[in-house]
Amino acid sequence: MAPVITVTALGVIVGAALYLLALGVSALTRPEIARRFLGGFATTRRLHFIELALRVCVGGALIISAPRLAFGTLLPLFGWVLVTTSVALALVPWRLHQRFAAWSVPRATRHLPLIGIASLVGGVGLVVAIILPRAAA
């Protein structure tokens, strides 16, 4: 694979890890900020498609980079889940996604400590996958 694509995919994964770590810390230490942030998804058509594009980028990066990362058998599965669900959401009218988010986000954010811990675990998992040699998977 072209070095530029490989490096870019790795950069996207680093960005995703930092995002998850920041979300985890925010959910645990500043829950109101995390609640507002999560509540902002799908509030406009533009944000809906930005969210989906970012999810596809992260999913694609996981798929592309998996052979070079620890947990290489697990990461493409997460990548394909992100890509597939994002494409499915892109086919759904954004207002339907908006209504679903308006219903589900308040229910989910009742469990911000769990979201925070899961985000930290995901972020640390991505960092470990990048740092550990592939043979350790």
SVG drawing of the C-alpha trace seen along z (x, -y; Angstrom):
<svg xmlns="http://www.w3.org/2000/svg" viewBox="-38 -22 45 35">
<polyline fill="none" stroke="black" stroke-width="0.4" points="0.0,0.0 1.2,-3.5 3.2,-5.1 1.0,-8.2 -2.1,-6.2 -0.5,-4.1 0.7,-7.1 -2.6,-9.0 -4.5,-6.0 -2.3,-5.8 -2.8,-9.5 -6.6,-9.0 -6.3,-6.2 -4.2,-8.4 -6.8,-11.1 -9.6,-8.7 -7.6,-7.5 -7.2,-11.1 -10.9,-11.8 -11.9,-8.7 -9.5,-9.6 -10.8,-13.2 -14.4,-12.1 -13.6,-9.6 -12.0,-12.2 -14.7,-14.7 -17.5,-12.3 -15.9,-11.5 -14.8,-15.0 -17.0,-17.4 -20.2,-15.5 -22.3,-18.6 -19.8,-19.4 -19.8,-15.8 -23.6,-15.7 -23.9,-18.8 -21.2,-17.6 -22.9,-14.2 -26.3,-15.9 -25.0,-17.9 -24.7,-15.0 -27.2,-14.9 -28.8,-18.2 -28.2,-19.5 -27.9,-17.9 -24.3,-19.2 -23.3,-17.7 -25.0,-14.4 -22.9,-14.1 -19.7,-15.2 -20.3,-12.6 -20.8,-9.9 -17.7,-11.0 -15.6,-10.9 -16.9,-7.4 -16.1,-6.2 -12.6,-7.6 -11.9,-6.0 -13.4,-2.7 -11.4,-2.8 -8.2,-3.6 -8.8,-0.7 -9.3,1.7 -6.2,0.4 -4.0,0.3 -5.0,3.6 -2.3,5.7 0.4,3.5 -1.2,3.1 -1.6,5.3 -5.1,6.7 -5.1,6.9 -7.8,9.5 -10.2,7.4 -9.6,3.9 -11.0,4.6 -14.2,5.9 -14.7,2.6 -13.7,0.8 -16.3,2.6 -19.0,2.0 -18.2,-1.7 -18.2,-1.8 -21.4,0.3 -23.4,-1.5 -22.3,-4.9 -23.4,-3.9 -26.7,-2.7 -27.2,-5.9 -26.3,-7.9 -29.2,-6.2 -31.7,-7.1 -33.1,-10.7 -31.1,-12.8 -34.3,-14.0 -34.9,-10.3 -31.4,-10.1 -32.0,-13.5 -35.2,-12.1 -33.5,-8.9 -30.6,-10.9 -33.0,-13.2 -34.6,-10.2 -31.5,-8.0 -28.8,-10.5 -30.5,-11.6 -31.0,-8.0 -27.4,-7.1 -26.0,-10.1 -27.7,-8.9 -24.8,-6.5 -21.9,-9.0 -19.5,-7.2 -19.9,-4.0 -19.5,-6.0 -16.4,-7.6 -14.8,-4.3 -15.7,-2.7 -14.2,-5.7 -11.0,-5.5 -10.7,-1.8 -11.2,-2.3 -8.7,-5.1 -6.1,-3.2 -6.8,-0.1 -6.0,-2.1 -2.9,-3.5 -1.7,0.0 -2.6,1.4 -0.3,-1.3 2.6,-0.9 2.7,2.9 4.4,4.8 2.0,6.7 3.4,10.1 2.0,9.4 -1.5,9.5"/>
</svg>
